[in-house]
Amino acid sequence: MRLAVFDLDGTITRRDTLAPYALGFLLRRRLWRLPALVFVAPVVIGYALGLIDRGGLKSAFIRAALGGCRREALECWTGRFIDHLTANGVFPQAIETIREHARARDHLVLLSASTDLYVPMIGHRLGFQEVICTGVRWAGERLVGTLTTPNRRGEEKARCVAQLRARYPGIEMVAYGNAASDLEHLKLVERGILVNGSARARSQAARAGITCTEWR
């Protein structure tokens, strides 16, 4: 058995998932809330100036788009979103690679910076045994939208992989990611694979001995 660790956005899916998830909900269920997204603009500026990190930007967007929404409504939308995503928004080669690991009885881990609003359900749908993602806060049945965990990206993903290593000592690990920020955790495993990386990310991966591939 090996540990097979997959990133989600851009690795399994063709594009990022958070904005389509939130905007799809608003367009179908809460169209009147779209103007509230203008309040994210100062946070975007702060992020561009290096004053706010990606976790802060993510939290501000979720709070503006979905803050106060009821759990039942979001869960209903999540099912529809994932139906469409898995039918139209994933790389077939990613799905086949997941299935190959499943046939080999490897332990499948989905490790994503996207949030637990929908990532655990995607993991369940695709056959992952374990999901590690960014958590969001609820107040009873209503979404607050602040983060309950660090944003699972870059150094934080590497920390999660190190924790997996400690929990499964002596087990070979293979990991898949698509971005330059994923190289930090891909370097920590026996076989790191960069999928559909940019030219810059591929160059960095080659220097680190990380395999590069293309999935369509």
Secondary structure, 3 states (H helix, E strand, C coil): CCEEEECCCCCCECCCCHHHHHHHHHHHHCHHHHHHHHHHHHHHHHHHCCCCCHHHHHHHHHHHHHCCCEHHHHHHHHHHHHHHHHHHCECHHHHHHHHHHHHCCCEEEEEEEEECCCHHHHHHHHCCCEEEEECEEEECCEEEEEECCCCCCCHHHHHHHHHHHHHCCCCCEEEEECCHHHHHHHCCCCEEEEECCCHHHHHHHHHHCCEEECCC
